Amino acid sequence: MGFYVNPPADAFKAILKNKTYVDKSGLIAYTNQVLESDRMLTCSSRPRRFGKSFAAKMLAAYYSKGADSKILFKNLMIAQMKDAQYEENLNRHNILFFDITSFISMADTIRDTVRDLQADVIHELVETFPGCISADTKSLFRALMQVHAKTGQKFFIIIDEWDALFREAKENEELQQEYIQMLRSMFKSSQTSQVISGAYMTGILPIKKYGTQSALTDFKEFTMLEPGRLTGFIGFTDEEVHNLCMEYDLGFESARKWYDGYFPNKKGHIYCPNSIIEAVSNHRFSNYWTQTETYESLKTYIDMNYDGLRDAIVALLGRKRCKIDTGTFQNDMTSLSSRDDIFTLLVHLGYLAYDMETEEVFIPNEEVRREFLRAIREGCRPELAKAVRMSDKLLEATLRLDEDTVARMLEATHESEATPDNYNNEQALRHVVITAYLCAMDHYLRFKELASGKGYSDILFLPRNTSSKPALLIELKWNKSAGQALSQIIDKNYTHVTQKLGYTGELLLVGINYNTSTKKHTCKIKKILC
């Protein structure tokens, strides 16, 4: 029993003491199934705070010969599953467990990380398997081969935060090559299947690519782009969040608004575990991503205005989607040469969700959307910050019934690069208005073209439960007048839609017209009670 070789189950035992623990032991059934097969090498990458380390510690507690963890697992899902080989593998494997971030923090300098890792693990192997390893052995895999040659025993290797060196030493290619070489010696050797029974690596990024090829081609990868069979284990599911909300008396619909939005395939929606647990612990829905270190990276990437990145981000904030090509991304944080590379990276960081069927990215939920707005306000792209500030002021002008200012600010939005070049119909006008009111989404739910009264209302902003602002009902006209737009709301009883949605209180009727001859917007606003 040691720190790295056959560790005890203490870390997982501490996790189980948390009353909000969500059982993810079904992952063990998958790793048992692929043991000593051609799919035995698994890499599961996902954003920070999505439970990567919890999974790694659970697997270590389950497999490690240095642990006696039957009592920890007896009430978990894996112990009840048929054909999961639960008893056969429980505490029956030699485990190597190492957290790369821990080795980075302990090294005198980061360039010593790989050397120190191998030396420390070999030291424990020598103590655990006396008389097996030559005194001059410095290669970790060579040490494992020597143990296997003397004992016939194999190893299950767990590497937590495998990509930390690529993130912490972005520019040190020599260190990265040394690290990849160590991994290749273990996982791309002709002796790998003789010495290793399985491997599980966690990280934020998928395995580094060189050109079009992965550095470790034998790994089966599960990512935020393609989570495959491990979809239910990359975060909390709808059912799991619903059960937590019921147990702790939290509104499930509010949880969905704040933290839902990742649905990488047809197997359901995924939530960020840390955000849900924080909401449950604090009994309050809020933005908990401010505690993650990836926030500073978000500002950096937004400030790279590759290929119209700025305009695409404005569109995403307005609840639009953006089609991307994920194939050029090299799975690192330095080889970024296009907007698609940055958006693909933001998917892996959790700031964007990805729809596999349409190949589109979008901002998944309210929590992440607020991080984007905060990053823009504090970033170095003045035009983006200006767009956000203008949106804030536009909402303020609307709420104080300042018709001239609303019209003037809509014209400013129209003249920006964030709007369609072909501004010649009401659909384009609707896009401009939605873009201009993008910050209203902090306070409102937005609906478009709802059946109401004797027709369809253009845009409805309904205040969220936490907002005291009045509802906004916006009607758009083209080459007519703002007054006619306002009259249509009343004449066709569009206000009936707010009653159908259960809203009572102040309602601002907003009529907007665009004149193609004068190139001017006009606005009329009327306040009523409903």
N, C-alpha and C positions, 0 to 999 in steps of 0.2 A: 504494500500500500504506500503510495507516494503522492506527490503533487501532480506529476505528469503521467506516471506509469501506474495503472490500476488504482485510480483515486477512489476515496470513499464516496458515499452518497450524501455527504453533509450539505452540499450546495442545493441539491434538489429537495432535500428534506426541509431546508429553510424556505424554499419556494412554496411548498405545500402548506406551510403554516399561514400563508396569506388566505384570508377568508374568501377573497374574490378569485381564487385560482380557477382557471378554466381548463378542463381536462383535454389535453392534446396528445394523450398517450397512444392514440390510434396511429400516430406516425411510426411507432415501433413495429406495427404489423407490416408496414411497407419495408422498413429496413431489414426485418427478419426474412421477408420474402426474397429480397435480392442478395442476401448474404452469399458470398462465394460464387456468385454468378457473373455473367458478363455485364451486369448492370449494378455491380456492388459499390461503385464509386458515385456518390451523390453530392451535388453542390446546390444548396438552397440559398438564393440571394434575395434579400428584401430590405426595405428601408430601416432606419433606426427606429427603435421603439416598437418593432413588430414581432418581438419575441424570439429572436434568433438565439440568444444565449440561453433562454429557458429551455429551448428544444435540445441544444447541445448538452446542457447539464442533465436533462432527463435521460438522454441516450447513454451518457456516461454512467449514471446511477444504475441504469438497467443492465448494461452489459458488463460492467467492471467486476473482475474477480476480487478486487479489493473492497467491494461493498457487499453488505448483506441487506438488500433492499426489498425483500419480499413483502414486508409489512407496509412499505410505502406504496406499492403498486396494487395491493390486494383489492382495493375498492375502486381502482381506476378502470377505464374502458378496456385497456389491453388485456387485463386479467379475465375479462368476461368474453373475449372474442374467440370464436371457434377458428381452428386452423391458422392461428396466429403464431404458433410455435413459441408460446409465452414461456412455459416451464423449461423448454429445451435450451433457451438462450439466456435466461435470467441469471446474471452474475457468473457467466460461464466463459467470458472472453477476456483476453489480455487487451487492455485499453491504453492507448496513448492519447492524452487530452491536453491540448495547449491552446491558449488564447494569445493570438499574435499581438494584440494591443498591450497585454501584460508584459510580454518580452520587450516590446518597444519602450515601455515606461521604465523597465528595470535596467536597460542597457546604458552604459556610460555615454555612448553616442549611438544614434540610430543605425549607423553603418555597421555596428557590432551585433545587430539583432540576430541575423541568421547564424552566425558563429556561436553566439551565446546560447541560442535555442538548442542547437545540436549538442553542444557540450553539456548543458544541464540535463537534457533528456537522456543522453548516453550515460551520464553519471548515475542516474536512477536505474537505468537498465542494468548496469554493472552490479548494483546492489541487489536488484531483484533476481537477476540470473547470474549468480557468481560462477566464474570459471568459463563463461561463454564468449566474452568479448575481449579481443586483443587490446593491449594497453595503448597502442598507437592509433586506434580507430577514431577518426574524427567525423566520418560520414554517418549520419543517422541511419540511412537505409542499410549501409554495410553492417552496422551493429545489429540491426534487425535480422539480416541474413545470417549472421553468425549465431544469434540466439536460435533461429529456426533450425540451422544445421545441427546444433547440439541437442535440441529438445523436441523438434518437430512442431513447435507451437507457432500459431499465427497471431496477428494483431489486428484489432479494429481501431482505426485512427479517426479522431475527432478534432477538427481544427475550427476554432471559433474566430470570427472576424478575419478570415483568411486573406482578405484584400487590404488589410490595414496598411501594409507597407506601400501599396500603390497609392493610397490616399495621403499618408503622412510623409512619404518621401517621393513626391510627384516627379521631381526632377532628377532623382538619383537612379539613372538607368543601370548603372553597374550593380547597385544593391538589389534592384528588382530582378536582374538577370541571375544573380546569385541565389535569390529566393526561389525563382521559377526552376532553376536547375536542381535545387534540393527537392522540390515537389515532383519534378519529372523523374528524378532518380527513384522515388518511391512508387509513383503511380503510372509511369510509362516504361517500366523496365520489363524485360522478359521474365524476371523473377517475381513480379508483383503478385500474381495469383498464387504463388507458392508461399509467400510471406504474409500477405495481407488478406484478411477475410472480408473486409469492407471498410468504407470511409464515409464520413459525413462532414462536409465543410459548410460553414455559414459565412455570409458576407453581404455587403450592400451591392457590390458590383458583380456581374457575371465574370467568368474566367477571362482574363486578358487575351485579346486576339493579337496575332501578329499577321498583318495582311488580312486574309479572310479566314485563317485557321486559328482555332483555340490552342492555347499553350498546353492544355491538358485534355486531349480529345477523347479520352476514355471516360470522362466524367459525364454522368447524366445530369443535365442542368435544369433547375426549376427556378424561373425568374418572374419578376412582375410583368414581363411581356408574355411569358408562356409558363404559368405555374403548373399546368398539367394535373397529374394525380395528387399533387400536394396542395391544391388550391385551398382546401379547408384547413390547412395547417400554417398558412402564411399570415393569418390574422384571425380575428374573431368573426364568426358567421352571424347571419341574421338571427338564427335560433339562439345562439349563445348570448348575444346582446339583449335579445328580448327577455331571456330568462333572468339576466342580471338586472335589467330595468324593473321587472316584476318583483324580484326579491328585495331590491333596494328602493322601491317606490320612485322610480324615475320615468319620465315620459319617453316611450320608445320612439315616437315620431320625432321628437326633438333630438334624440340620439342619432336617428337616421339623417336628419338635416345637417347636424354638426359633423358627423364622422363617417357616414356611409359614402359610397361612390366608387369604390374599387370593385369592379366586376369583370375580371379578366377573361372569364369564359362563362359557359352556361350553368356552371355549378353553384352560382349564387354570389351574393355580395359579401365583401370583406371590409372589416373595420380595423383601424389602428388599435391594437390592444392597449397600449399605454394610455391613449386618450380616453378610452372607455373606463379603464381602471381609475384614472385620475378623476373623471367625472363622477364615478360611483363613490370614491373615497371622499371627495369634496362636496358631494351632492349638488353639483353645479356644472352646467355645460359651459365650457369656455375653450379658449385656444391654448392647448398645452404643447404645441409645437415650438413655442418660444424657448422651451428648455432644451432643444436639440441644437447641436453644433452645425447642422447642415444649413441653418438659416443664413449664416454669413456667405456660404457658397451660393445660395439662391440669389442674393444681391449681385454677386460677381457675375453669374451667368446671365442675369437679366441685362446687366450693363454691356454684355457683348451683343451688339445689334446686328448679328449675322442674318443676312437674307430676309430682312424685314421682320426680325424677331419682335421688335417693339410693337408693330401693328398686330402681329399674331397674338401677343400677350393681351393687348387691349380687347381683341375679339374673344379670347378665352375668358377674360373677366366678365364679359357680357354674355356668358353662358354659351358661347359658340364652341364648336369643335374644330380641330385642325388635323388634316391628314398628314402623316409623316412616313418617311422611309427609315426604318430602324437598322437596316443592314450595314450602314457605313460606320456605325458607332464601334469604337475599338475597345470598349469596356474599360476605359480609364478616364481620368479627369484632366488630361492634358492634350490628348489628340482630338481636339474639338475643332472642326473646320466648317461646320454648317449649322443652320438652325435646327435641322433634323437631329444632329448629334446632341445638341443641347437639350432638346425636348426629350430625346431618348434617355439621356442622363437623368433628367428631372422625373421621368417615370420610375427609374430605379431608386431615386431618392425619395419617392412617394409624393412629390409635389404635383405630379400629373398622373391621371389614370389612363389606361390604354384599352381600347376596344379592339380585340383581335379580329373580329369579323369585318369591321369597316376600316381598320388600320388608322384610327383617329385617336388623338389625345384630347383630354378635357380636364378642367379643374374639378376634382371629385366632390368636394363638400365645402361647407361654410368655414371650417377651421383652416383649411389650406388656402381658401380664397383670401381670408384675412391676412395670412402670411404673405401672399403675393402683394396685397395692397401695402402692407407695412414695408416690405422690401423695396417696393417702387418708391414710396415716400422718402425712404432713407437712402436710396441708391444714387447712382451717378448719372442717370439718364434724365436730364431735365425735362425732356419732352414727355416722358412717361409720367413723371411726377406732376407735370403741368396738367395732363389729362385727368389725373385723379383729383387734383385740386379743383379743376373746373367742374368736375362732376359733383363734388361736394357743394360747390357754390351754386350750381344749377338747382340742386334739390332745395337748398336754402331759399333761393329766389322763388321757386315754385310754391313753397310752403308759406311765404309771405305775400303771395299773389302778385309778384312783381313781373307783369307780363312782358314789358320791354326787355328786361334783363334776360328772361328765359329765351325770348326770340333771338337776342343777340348772341347768347352762348350756344344756342343750337347752330347758328351760322358759323361760329368758330369751330365747332365740332365737325360740321360739314366740310369746312375748308381744310381740315387736318388730313393727314395721310391715312388715318384709321378708317376712313369711310370709302364706299365704292367709287371707283372712277366714273362709272356709268350711273349718274344720279338723275334718273329720268322717270321714276315711277314711285308709287306709294310704298312698294316693298323696300326700295332704297331709303326712302324717308323713314320708314319704320326702323331700319338698321341704324340710321344716324341717331334717332331718338333713344333706342336701346343702348347704344354705345355711350351717348351723352349721360344717361342715367345709370351708368354701371355701378357707382358707389351706393345707389339706392338699395342695392341688394343686401347691404349691411342691415337694413331695417325692414325690408319688404320681401314678400314672395311676388314673383312676376308671372302674369298670365297673358297669353297672346291669343287674339281672335276667339274669344269665348262667346258661345251662343248666349244671347241675352236680349230679352224683350223681343223686338221685331227684326233682329239682325245679329251682327257679330261686332262686339266692341273690339277696338284695336289693341289696346294695352291696358291692363289693370295691375296696379301695384297695391297689394293687400298687406297691411302692416303685420309683422310677426307678433307673436304673443308677448314678446318682451319689449315691443315698441309702443310708444304713446303717440306716434305720428298719425295723421289722417290718411285714409286711403286716397289713391290717385287713379282716376279713370281718364285715359287719354284717347282722343279721337283725332285722326290725321286726315288732312285734305290736301289735294293737289290742284293748283290753279283755281281755287275757289276762295274761301275766306275762313279765318279762325272762328268767326261768329257762326258760320254755317256748321262747322265741326261741333261747336258747343251745342247748337240747336239740335243737331242730329242725336246727340247723347240723350237729350231730354225727350224729343219727339218720338224716338224709337224705344224709349224706356230701357236704355242700356244699364241704368242704375240697378235694375232688378237683379243683375248678376251678383252684386254684393250681398243681397239678402239670401240668395241661394247658397252662398258660401258662408253664411252665418255671421256676416259682419254688420255691426251697428255702430254708428258714430259719425264723425265728420268725414265728408267725402269731397275732394276737390275735383271738379270737372275741368279738364284741360283740353282746349281745342287748339290744334296747330295746323297751319297751312304753309305750303311752299309755293311761291310764284315763280314760274320758269322765266318770265320776262324780266322781272326786277331782280331775280336771284335773291329774294328776301324771304325770311320766315316771319310769320306773325303768330301771336299767341293771345288767347282769351282764357281766363280762369274764373271759375265761379265756385263758391263754397256752399254746400248744402248739408243737411243732416239726413241720415237714412237709418 
